[in-house]
Amino acid sequence: MSLWGWVLIGGASWLAVSVLVGLALTTILSRMSLELSDLIDHEGWAVAPLMRTVGSAEEVVANKEVSESLGRPGLGRGRRYV
């Protein structure tokens, strides 16, 4: 067999061994990550609703009227100096 034949056999075997080692490492790491994710407790705040519910339109208007009567302008209107 010529020298280039041995080089091709060596390169092919090197490639095959590296792929097999990569697959073995992938299997081991995936099992570890699955077991680790089972150990983590999910916090209650992580599943809480993101926003509180806004009341009806009448409530919003009533709250705005009360805040204006108390001298507190609504958001985005700037401060009112007396």
C-alpha positions in Angstrom: 0.0 0.0 0.0 1.4 3.4 -0.8 2.0 6.2 1.6 -1.0 8.2 0.5 -3.3 5.2 1.2 -2.1 5.0 4.8 -2.6 8.8 5.1 -6.2 8.5 3.9 -6.8 5.6 6.2 -5.3 7.5 9.2 -7.4 10.7 8.3 -10.6 8.7 8.0 -10.0 6.9 11.3 -9.2 10.2 13.0 -12.4 11.7 11.7 -14.4 8.7 12.8 -12.9 8.6 16.3 -13.5 12.4 16.7 -17.2 12.1 15.7 -17.7 9.2 18.1 -16.1 11.0 21.0 -18.2 14.1 20.2 -21.4 12.0 20.2 -20.4 10.4 23.5 -19.8 13.8 25.1 -23.1 15.1 23.7 -24.9 12.2 25.3 -23.3 12.6 28.7 -23.8 16.4 28.8 -27.4 16.2 27.7 -28.2 13.7 30.5 -26.4 15.9 33.0 -28.4 19.0 31.9 -31.7 17.1 32.1 -31.0 16.0 35.6 -29.8 19.4 36.6 -33.0 21.1 35.3 -35.0 18.7 37.4 -33.2 19.9 40.5 -34.0 23.6 40.0 -37.1 24.8 41.8 -39.2 27.2 39.9 -39.9 30.4 41.8 -43.5 31.5 42.3 -42.8 35.0 41.0 -41.6 33.5 37.7 -45.1 32.3 36.9 -47.0 35.3 38.2 -49.0 37.4 35.8 -47.1 40.2 34.2 -49.6 43.0 34.7 -52.4 43.6 37.0 -55.8 43.9 35.4 -57.0 47.4 34.7 -60.5 48.2 35.9 -63.3 49.4 33.7 -63.3 52.6 31.7 -65.6 54.2 34.3 -63.1 53.5 37.1 -60.3 55.0 35.1 -62.3 58.2 34.4 -63.4 58.4 38.0 -59.8 58.1 39.3 -58.7 60.8 36.8 -61.4 63.1 38.0 -60.5 62.6 41.7 -56.8 63.1 41.0 -57.5 66.4 39.1 -59.9 67.6 41.9 -57.1 67.1 44.4 -54.7 69.1 42.3 -52.7 66.2 41.0 -52.5 66.4 37.2 -52.6 63.2 35.2 -49.5 61.6 33.7 -47.8 63.5 30.8 -49.5 66.8 31.6 -46.7 68.3 33.6 -46.8 69.8 37.1 -49.4 72.5 38.0 -48.0 75.1 40.3 -50.4 77.1 42.5 
